[in-house]
Amino acid sequence: MGPFSIAAIAIIGVFTLTAYKEYNKQKNRVDAEELSKVNSEISELKQRVATLEKIITDKSYQLKDEIDKL
């Protein structure tokens, strides 16, 4: 193996390593965006559950349900 072969292998290795690092950065960026969307959806769902809990625990709702059962 001559010096030119070693230099070519080193250059190819550096380019490959740089491309791999950039790929991981892009992959993490997409994951962060998806995580942000999921977190906002969870917040919305928590608000909806809180509203439903208020409705269910309301005494007028329970009274109405008992009347309907009769």
C-alpha positions as a Markdown table, in Angstrom:
| # | Residue | x | y | z |
|---|---|---|---|---|
| 1 | Met | 0.0 | 0.0 | 0.0 |
| 2 | Gly | 1.5 | 3.3 | -1.1 |
| 3 | Pro | 1.1 | 6.7 | 0.4 |
| 4 | Phe | -1.6 | 7.7 | -2.1 |
| 5 | Ser | -3.8 | 4.7 | -1.1 |
| 6 | Ile | -3.5 | 5.5 | 2.5 |
| 7 | Ala | -4.3 | 9.2 | 1.9 |
| 8 | Ala | -7.3 | 8.2 | -0.3 |
| 9 | Ile | -8.6 | 5.8 | 2.4 |
| 10 | Ala | -8.2 | 8.5 | 5.1 |
| 11 | Ile | -10.1 | 11.1 | 3.0 |
| 12 | Ile | -12.9 | 8.7 | 2.3 |
| 13 | Gly | -13.1 | 7.8 | 6.0 |
| 14 | Val | -13.3 | 11.5 | 6.9 |
| 15 | Phe | -16.1 | 12.1 | 4.4 |
| 16 | Thr | -18.0 | 9.0 | 5.6 |
| 17 | Leu | -17.7 | 10.0 | 9.2 |
| 18 | Thr | -18.9 | 13.6 | 8.4 |
| 19 | Ala | -21.9 | 12.2 | 6.4 |
| 20 | Tyr | -22.8 | 9.9 | 9.3 |
| 21 | Lys | -22.7 | 12.7 | 11.8 |
| 22 | Glu | -24.9 | 14.9 | 9.6 |
| 23 | Tyr | -27.4 | 12.0 | 9.1 |
| 24 | Asn | -27.7 | 11.6 | 12.9 |
| 25 | Lys | -28.3 | 15.3 | 13.4 |
| 26 | Gln | -31.1 | 15.2 | 10.8 |
| 27 | Lys | -32.6 | 12.2 | 12.4 |
| 28 | Asn | -32.6 | 13.7 | 15.8 |
| 29 | Arg | -34.1 | 16.9 | 14.5 |
| 30 | Val | -37.1 | 15.0 | 13.0 |
| 31 | Asp | -37.5 | 13.1 | 16.3 |
| 32 | Ala | -37.6 | 16.4 | 18.2 |
| 33 | Glu | -40.3 | 17.7 | 15.9 |
| 34 | Glu | -42.3 | 14.6 | 16.3 |
| 35 | Leu | -41.8 | 14.7 | 20.1 |
| 36 | Ser | -43.1 | 18.3 | 20.1 |
| 37 | Lys | -46.3 | 17.3 | 18.3 |
| 38 | Val | -46.9 | 14.4 | 20.6 |
| 39 | Asn | -46.4 | 16.6 | 23.7 |
| 40 | Ser | -48.9 | 19.1 | 22.4 |
| 41 | Glu | -51.4 | 16.3 | 21.6 |
| 42 | Ile | -51.0 | 15.0 | 25.2 |
| 43 | Ser | -51.7 | 18.4 | 26.6 |
| 44 | Glu | -54.9 | 18.7 | 24.6 |
| 45 | Leu | -56.0 | 15.3 | 25.7 |
| 46 | Lys | -55.3 | 16.1 | 29.4 |
| 47 | Gln | -57.5 | 19.2 | 29.0 |
| 48 | Arg | -60.3 | 17.1 | 27.5 |
| 49 | Val | -60.1 | 14.5 | 30.2 |
| 50 | Ala | -60.3 | 17.3 | 32.9 |
| 51 | Thr | -63.4 | 18.7 | 31.3 |
| 52 | Leu | -65.0 | 15.2 | 31.2 |
| 53 | Glu | -64.1 | 14.6 | 34.8 |
| 54 | Lys | -65.8 | 17.9 | 35.7 |
| 55 | Ile | -69.0 | 16.9 | 33.8 |
| 56 | Ile | -69.1 | 13.4 | 35.3 |
| 57 | Thr | -68.6 | 14.5 | 38.9 |
| 58 | Asp | -71.2 | 17.3 | 38.6 |
| 59 | Lys | -74.2 | 16.6 | 40.9 |
| 60 | Ser | -76.7 | 17.6 | 38.3 |
| 61 | Tyr | -75.3 | 15.1 | 35.9 |
| 62 | Gln | -75.5 | 12.3 | 38.5 |
| 63 | Leu | -79.1 | 13.3 | 39.4 |
| 64 | Lys | -80.0 | 13.3 | 35.7 |
| 65 | Asp | -78.5 | 9.8 | 35.3 |
| 66 | Glu | -80.4 | 8.5 | 38.3 |
| 67 | Ile | -83.6 | 9.9 | 36.9 |
| 68 | Asp | -83.0 | 8.3 | 33.6 |
| 69 | Lys | -82.4 | 4.9 | 35.3 |
| 70 | Leu | -85.9 | 5.1 | 36.9 |
